[in-house]
Amino acid sequence: MRDVFGSRNWVFWWAALTSTVFLTPWLPVISNFFQDSGFFSPQNFPFSLVNGLNTWIDSVAESIREGVQFDPAAPAIATPFFTVPMWMVAVLVGLLVLAGAVAMYVRALKSHSLGDDILTLLILYFVLRVEAYIVSFTNIGPLQGAGNTMIQNPMVGFWILMLFLFVLVFMGGGLNSRQAFWRGLLEAVLLALFVVPQQTSQLLSAFFAGLFAFSNLLTSNMVFAVAWGILGAVMALTRLTSVSTA
């Protein structure tokens, strides 16, 4: 993340914050839209698609279970020396499928298309949801409990997916790549906006309200404005006189 938050880039953050002065009339409008418009509701399109997606994934997983007739206690491999039960095979298959989905997302992060990321995120969400059913098939106390929790509470899968997202962004170059970092952040916001639209819209509203408060402070407090201007000038001169690459 040093390419985004490194000291040589502070002047760009200074410029971005300073530009909010020119957006002052629009910032409260945007903040109020996210807070009071009523658009960001789980019952409204397109956010209502999430419940439909979960229902469809659940039906696919149930069809797989009924078609396979999975018996976790049955032996998959039986020899005179050891026996491998079917639940271990199910866990192994689940891990392999999950690893494949993760590899797809890491590869998508290195591409230039945002659509690749979104598509692989949907695939990863589908895999996580099906994984919950695979784990619940095992009839092994902790594993079955974890799987049932994910099935009954889709938010658990959402938070796991968010954790995967941030970890995989860094694996895809987010620590050193501005593109991977900002794409990952954008995808995290979009994902949160679809799964928990009301909570996310409130956070976005607070963000724009904070920018509005900062722009007001910059235009109404002369001491702060002068100090802010001096700080920006120092950072700009430091960058201009530095011979190292960005």
Summary of the structure (lengths in Angstrom):
residues: 246
radius of gyration: 24.3
end to end distance: 13.1
largest distance: 85.1
contacts: 693
relative contact order: 0.14
helix: 78%
strand: 3%
